[in-house]
Amino acid sequence: MTATRQANRLFIWFARVITLIRRPLPAPGHCYETAPDFSTSSMSIISRRQQVICTLLLFLFMLLLVPRSGNTYDMGFWVRWATHIFEHGLGNVYQLQDDTYNPFYQYILWVYAHMMGSVEKIQYYFHWLKAFPLLFDFVGAFWAASLVQERNRRFGLALMLLLNIAYVYNSIVWGQIDGIYSFFAFGAIVLAVKQRTAGSVMLYVLALATKTQAIIFLPPLLLLWLPPWWHRPRQAVQAVLAGTTLTVLLLAPFIWWSWESYLPRIIENNLGVIDIFPRLSMNCYNLWYLLVPEDVMYTIYDTHAFAGLTYHKWGLLLFFVSSGLVLLPLIVATWQSLRHAAARPTSALVLLTCGAIPLLFGFFNTQMHERYWHGAIIFLAAYAFVSNNYWPYVVGSIAYFLNLEAVLRHLELLKYGGTLLFDPRFVAGTFGLAILLAVLKIYQLAPWRIGQPSSKPTSPILASPLPLA
């Protein structure tokens, strides 16, 4: 095949991908009467093998573009901890007082250190550590796309998410690992909706073992776990045993295969994560930037009182109240599932609810970092894929990218301060708009508005298999 024919074929394929992405979905509650025709010429434009090759090439291409720079503060810690693991073993990494991260990332540092093979290489090739969270970004994107019933749309949707700079910025530019715990939390939610509670609990254990912030997904997970456990108590026993076994295995090197047991240290790290930075905000452009002038943001402690409560407690109160309002439709759906075993919440409701919770977490609480929005992106993307409503995903992605870039300034633009796009109040308002769009749609999807469509397994999560292409 000549180069011209290859170029034409690629152009036709991209045009087809755009068409498939924009193809409307069936109305809520509609079931396909016949399976999609996978033998059509439109499906043969790119085969599954070609999709795998394109995915691998895209992953390698992104790795080649990974900058050596990143957040100097974070990357310096990764190198220091990896070096200590290489010299003293995985189980002894918590000898370092500045290592406050949970065990799962220590395993990744252990793998990286032994792949490098020397302290010199660990310190020189530190930017390749970004390949690990990027891998989870890729797997998460394809899993999110797999929730769509039309198989011929999945590859294009996955590419759309992977080419979203807001989705991969955290991993390949900043050098952080929020994409890892977000992937595990997303998988836990998807398996919970499919009522595979043992696998869901295990993925959630991995999410918590990566970052403590995964605790915000516990309420919706409990609502999703409760009905199958109520109707089939054996599932609850299996899930608890699976989660406990995995937890013991994750902690084993730090308890029994180290100079001393570091379990108290790990528990202390998780319990003490709240008041490490007692400021109104740690560069997270949220509600507090709308209420307090930016120039005094870093001089005000959240322990100061207002109307009888500290700023910290006001933030928690607003977060809990707003989360309760967002979770209310899912609570009603859970109640219906407890009464009728066949009734299940719709995938759109679950995904959008779980996408809204990280937005509320970052918007109202004090002490928030700019990266804490990350968990929302994959859920909002998956909701957009299954519902064809992209507004919360697009608005949330724009706000998240602007917040990250305003802090890290990776693009090295001539001007950041004084510009509208990177103004903290503008970004905070954009996050507020994303929250408003999500909440309005959540209540449009509420069970009392749409009856009980969840009694029929027409949701892509419930009806479609996991293969991606």
C-alpha positions in Angstrom: 0.0 0.0 0.0 1.4 3.4 -1.0 1.9 6.3 1.4 -0.9 8.2 -0.3 -3.4 5.3 0.2 -2.3 5.0 3.9 -2.8 8.7 4.4 -6.3 8.6 2.8 -7.2 5.6 4.9 -6.1 7.4 8.1 -8.1 10.5 7.1 -11.2 8.4 6.5 -10.7 6.6 9.8 -10.5 9.9 11.8 -13.6 11.1 10.1 -15.4 8.0 11.0 -14.3 8.2 14.6 -15.7 11.7 14.9 -19.0 10.5 13.4 -19.2 7.5 15.8 -18.4 9.7 18.8 -21.2 12.1 17.8 -23.7 9.4 17.0 -26.7 9.8 19.3 -27.5 7.2 21.9 -31.0 5.6 22.4 -33.5 7.3 24.6 -33.3 6.3 28.3 -34.9 2.9 29.0 -34.7 1.9 25.3 -33.3 -1.6 24.6 -31.6 -2.6 21.4 -33.7 -5.1 19.6 -30.8 -6.5 17.7 -27.1 -6.5 18.3 -25.0 -4.0 16.3 -23.7 -5.2 13.0 -19.9 -5.7 13.5 -19.4 -6.9 10.0 -20.1 -3.6 8.3 -17.5 -1.7 6.4 -17.5 1.0 9.0 -16.3 -1.5 11.5 -13.6 -2.8 9.2 -11.9 0.6 8.9 -9.7 -0.2 11.8 -9.5 -3.7 13.3 -8.9 -4.7 16.9 -5.3 -5.5 16.2 -4.8 -2.0 14.7 -6.5 -0.5 17.7 -4.0 -2.2 20.0 -1.1 -1.1 17.8 -2.4 2.5 17.8 -2.8 2.5 21.5 0.7 1.2 22.1 2.1 3.8 19.7 0.2 6.6 21.5 1.4 5.4 24.9 5.0 5.4 23.6 4.5 8.8 21.9 3.3 10.3 25.2 6.3 8.8 27.0 8.7 10.4 24.5 7.0 13.7 25.2 7.2 13.3 29.0 9.1 16.4 30.3 12.0 15.9 32.7 10.5 18.7 34.7 7.4 18.4 36.9 6.6 19.4 40.4 10.1 19.6 41.9 8.8 19.1 45.4 7.0 15.8 44.6 9.5 14.4 42.2 12.3 14.9 44.7 10.4 12.8 47.2 9.8 10.0 44.7 13.6 9.8 44.0 14.5 9.9 47.7 12.0 7.2 48.6 12.9 5.0 45.6 16.6 5.3 46.5 15.9 4.2 50.1 13.9 1.2 48.9 16.7 0.2 46.6 19.3 0.4 49.4 17.3 -0.8 52.4 14.3 -2.8 51.0 10.6 -2.2 50.5 9.6 -2.9 54.0 11.9 -0.3 55.5 10.8 2.7 53.4 8.8 4.2 56.3 12.1 4.7 58.1 12.0 8.0 56.2 9.9 10.5 58.2 8.8 12.4 55.1 7.2 9.3 53.5 3.6 9.9 54.2 2.2 8.0 51.1 0.2 4.8 51.5 1.7 1.4 50.6 0.6 0.9 47.0 2.8 3.6 45.6 5.8 2.2 47.6 5.4 -1.0 45.5 5.6 1.1 42.3 8.7 2.8 43.6 10.2 -0.7 44.4 9.5 -1.8 40.8 11.0 1.4 39.4 14.1 1.1 41.6 14.8 -2.4 40.5 14.1 -1.6 36.8 16.8 1.1 37.1 19.3 -1.1 38.9 21.4 1.6 40.4 21.1 4.8 42.5 22.6 6.8 39.7 19.9 5.7 37.2 17.1 6.1 39.8 18.1 9.7 40.2 18.8 10.4 36.5 15.7 8.8 34.9 13.3 10.0 37.5 10.9 11.4 34.9 10.2 7.8 33.7 8.3 7.3 36.9 5.5 9.2 35.1 4.9 6.1 33.0 3.3 4.3 35.8 0.3 6.6 36.5 0.1 7.2 32.7 -0.5 3.4 32.3 -3.4 3.6 34.7 -4.8 6.6 32.7 -4.8 4.5 29.6 -6.5 1.5 31.2 -9.0 3.8 32.8 -9.8 5.5 29.6 -10.6 2.3 27.8 -12.6 0.9 30.7 -14.7 4.1 30.7 -15.2 3.8 27.0 -16.2 0.1 27.3 -19.3 1.2 29.2 -20.9 2.3 25.9 -23.0 -0.3 24.3 -22.0 0.5 20.7 -18.6 -1.2 20.4 -17.7 0.8 17.3 -17.7 4.0 19.4 -15.4 2.8 22.1 -12.0 3.3 20.6 -12.7 6.8 19.5 -14.1 7.7 22.9 -11.1 6.3 24.7 -8.8 8.4 22.4 -10.9 11.5 23.2 -10.3 11.0 26.9 -6.6 10.3 26.5 -6.1 13.4 24.3 -7.8 15.5 27.0 -4.8 17.4 28.5 -6.7 17.8 31.8 -6.9 14.0 32.1 -3.2 13.3 31.6 -1.6 16.5 32.9 -1.5 15.2 36.5 0.5 12.1 35.3 2.8 13.2 32.5 3.4 16.9 33.4 3.0 17.3 37.2 4.3 13.8 38.0 1.6 13.0 40.6 -0.3 9.7 41.1 -4.0 10.9 41.5 -4.8 8.9 38.3 -3.9 5.7 40.1 -6.3 5.9 43.0 -9.0 7.4 40.6 -8.7 4.4 38.4 -9.2 2.0 41.3 -12.1 4.0 42.6 -13.7 4.1 39.2 -13.3 0.3 38.8 -14.8 -0.2 42.3 -17.8 1.8 41.4 -18.3 0.0 38.0 -18.0 -3.4 39.6 -20.4 -2.3 42.4 -23.0 -1.4 39.9 -22.6 -4.8 38.3 -23.0 -6.2 41.8 -19.6 -7.9 41.7 -19.0 -6.7 45.3 -15.9 -8.8 46.1 -14.0 -7.3 43.2 -15.4 -3.9 44.0 -14.2 -4.1 47.6 -10.7 -5.2 46.5 -10.3 -2.3 44.0 -11.5 0.1 46.7 -8.9 -1.3 49.1 -6.3 -0.6 46.4 -7.7 2.9 46.0 -7.3 3.6 49.7 -3.9 1.9 49.7 -2.8 4.5 47.1 -4.3 7.7 48.5 -6.4 8.5 51.5 -8.6 10.8 49.4 -10.4 7.8 48.1 -12.4 7.8 51.3 -14.8 10.3 49.6 -16.1 7.4 47.4 -17.1 5.3 50.4 -20.6 6.6 50.8 -21.7 5.9 47.2 -20.0 2.5 47.3 -21.8 1.6 50.5 -25.1 2.5 48.8 -24.2 0.2 45.9 -22.9 -2.6 48.1 -25.9 -2.7 50.4 -28.6 -4.1 48.2 -26.7 -7.2 46.9 -25.4 -7.8 50.5 -29.0 -7.5 51.8 -30.5 -10.0 49.3 -27.4 -12.3 49.2 -25.6 -12.1 52.5 -23.0 -14.6 51.3 -21.7 -11.9 49.0 -21.0 -9.7 52.0 -18.9 -12.4 53.6 -17.0 -13.0 50.4 -16.4 -9.3 49.9 -15.2 -8.7 53.5 -12.9 -11.8 53.3 -11.5 -10.6 49.9 -10.9 -7.1 51.1 -9.3 -8.2 54.4 -7.0 -10.7 52.6 -5.8 -8.1 50.1 -5.2 -5.6 52.9 -3.0 -8.0 54.8 -1.0 -8.9 51.7 -0.4 -5.2 51.0 0.7 -4.5 54.5 2.8 -7.6 55.0 6.2 -6.2 53.9 5.8 -3.2 56.2 4.8 -5.3 59.3 6.7 -8.6 59.1 9.5 -8.1 56.5 11.0 -5.0 57.9 13.2 -4.0 60.8 10.1 -3.1 62.8 6.4 -3.0 62.3 5.4 0.2 60.5 1.7 -0.4 60.8 1.3 2.3 63.5 3.1 4.7 61.3 0.8 3.9 58.3 -2.3 4.4 60.5 -0.9 7.6 61.8 -0.2 8.9 58.3 -3.8 8.3 57.3 -5.3 9.8 60.5 -3.1 12.8 60.4 -3.5 13.7 56.8 -6.2 16.3 57.6 -4.2 19.0 59.3 -0.8 18.8 57.5 -1.5 22.2 55.7 -4.0 24.1 57.9 -4.6 26.8 55.3 -7.8 27.9 53.6 -6.5 26.5 50.3 -3.3 25.0 49.0 -3.7 26.5 45.4 -7.1 24.8 44.9 -9.2 27.5 43.3 -12.4 26.9 45.1 -15.1 28.6 47.1 -12.6 30.2 49.5 -11.0 32.2 46.6 -14.4 33.7 45.9 -14.7 34.7 49.6 -11.2 35.7 50.6 -8.8 38.0 48.7 -6.0 36.0 47.0 -3.2 38.0 48.6 -4.1 36.9 52.1 -5.1 33.3 51.2 -1.8 31.8 52.5 -1.7 33.9 55.7 -5.1 32.8 57.1 -5.2 29.5 59.0 -8.4 27.5 58.7 -8.5 27.3 62.5 -9.8 30.9 62.7 -13.4 31.1 63.8 -16.4 32.6 62.0 -20.0 32.5 63.5 -19.0 30.0 66.1 -17.2 27.5 63.8 -13.7 27.4 62.4 -13.3 27.8 58.6 -12.2 24.2 58.5 -15.5 23.0 60.1 -17.5 25.3 57.8 -15.8 23.7 54.8 -16.6 20.2 56.2 -20.2 21.2 56.9 -20.7 22.6 53.4 -19.2 19.5 51.9 -21.3 17.0 53.9 -24.5 18.9 53.3 -23.9 19.3 49.6 -22.8 15.7 49.3 -25.9 14.6 51.0 -28.0 16.5 48.5 -26.1 15.0 45.6 -26.4 11.5 47.0 -30.1 11.8 47.8 -31.3 10.4 44.4 -28.9 7.5 44.8 -30.1 6.9 48.3 -33.7 6.6 46.9 -32.5 4.3 44.2 -30.8 2.1 46.9 -34.0 2.0 48.9 -35.8 0.8 45.8 -33.2 -1.9 45.2 -33.6 -3.1 48.8 -37.3 -3.5 48.2 -37.0 -5.0 44.8 -33.9 -7.1 44.0 -34.3 -6.5 40.3 -34.2 -2.7 40.6 -30.9 -1.0 40.2 -29.7 2.6 39.8 -29.0 3.8 36.3 -25.4 4.0 35.2 -25.8 7.7 34.3 -27.0 8.5 37.8 -24.2 6.6 39.5 -21.4 8.0 37.3 -22.5 11.6 37.5 -23.0 11.4 41.3 -19.5 10.0 41.7 -18.1 12.7 39.4 -19.8 15.4 41.4 -18.5 14.3 44.8 -14.8 15.1 44.1 -15.9 18.5 42.7 -17.7 19.2 46.0 -14.8 17.9 48.0 -12.4 20.3 46.3 -14.8 23.2 46.2 -15.9 23.5 49.8 -13.2 22.1 52.0 -10.2 23.9 53.3 -6.6 22.6 52.9 -7.3 21.4 49.4 -4.5 21.0 46.8 -5.0 21.8 43.1 -4.8 18.1 42.2 -7.7 17.0 44.3 -10.2 17.6 41.5 -8.7 14.8 39.5 -11.0 12.0 40.6 -13.9 13.7 39.0 -12.6 13.6 35.4 -12.9 9.9 34.6 -16.4 9.7 36.1 -17.6 12.8 34.2 -16.1 11.4 31.0 -17.8 8.0 31.5 -21.1 9.7 32.2 -20.7 11.8 29.0 -20.0 8.6 27.0 -23.1 6.8 28.2 -25.4 9.8 28.2 -24.1 11.9 25.3 -24.2 14.9 27.7 -20.7 16.4 27.7 -21.2 19.7 29.5 -20.1 18.7 33.0 -17.1 16.9 31.6 -16.0 19.7 29.3 -16.5 22.5 31.9 -14.9 20.4 34.6 -11.9 19.6 32.4 -11.3 23.2 31.4 -11.4 24.3 35.0 -9.1 21.6 36.2 -6.5 22.2 33.5 -6.5 26.0 34.2 -6.0 25.4 37.9 -3.1 23.0 37.3 -1.4 25.2 34.7 -1.9 28.3 36.8 0.1 26.7 39.6 2.8 24.7 37.8 3.1 27.0 34.7 4.5 24.3 32.6 3.7 26.1 29.3 5.8 29.1 30.4 3.4 31.6 29.0 4.3 35.3 29.0 1.6 36.2 31.5 -0.4 34.3 34.1 -1.3 36.8 36.8 -3.8 39.4 35.8 -5.3 37.2 32.9 -8.9 36.1 33.1 -8.3 32.5 32.2 -5.9 31.9 35.1 -7.6 34.2 37.5 -8.4 32.1 40.6 -11.9 33.5 40.9 -12.7 32.8 37.2 -11.4 29.2 37.7 -13.4 28.8 40.9 -16.5 30.1 39.1 -15.9 27.6 36.3 -15.8 24.8 38.9 -19.0 26.1 40.4 -20.6 26.0 37.0 -19.5 22.4 36.5 -21.0 21.5 39.9 -24.3 23.3 39.0 -24.6 21.4 35.7 -23.9 18.1 37.4 -26.4 18.7 40.2 -29.2 19.8 37.9 -28.7 16.7 35.8 -28.5 14.4 38.8 -31.9 15.5 39.9 -33.3 15.1 36.4 -32.1 11.5 36.6 -33.6 11.0 40.1 -35.8 7.9 40.5 -38.9 9.9 41.4 -38.7 11.7 38.1 -38.0 8.8 35.7 -40.0 6.1 37.5 -38.1 2.8 37.8 -36.2 2.2 34.6 -33.5 0.6 36.8 -35.6 -2.5 37.1 -34.6 -3.4 33.5 -30.9 -4.0 32.9 -30.6 -1.7 29.9 -27.7 0.4 31.3 -24.5 0.0 29.4 -22.7 -0.9 32.7 -25.2 -3.7 33.4 -25.8 -4.9 29.9 -22.6 -4.7 27.9 -19.5 -6.9 28.4 -16.2 -5.4 29.3 -14.2 -6.1 26.0 -13.2 -2.7 24.6 -13.3 -3.0 20.9 
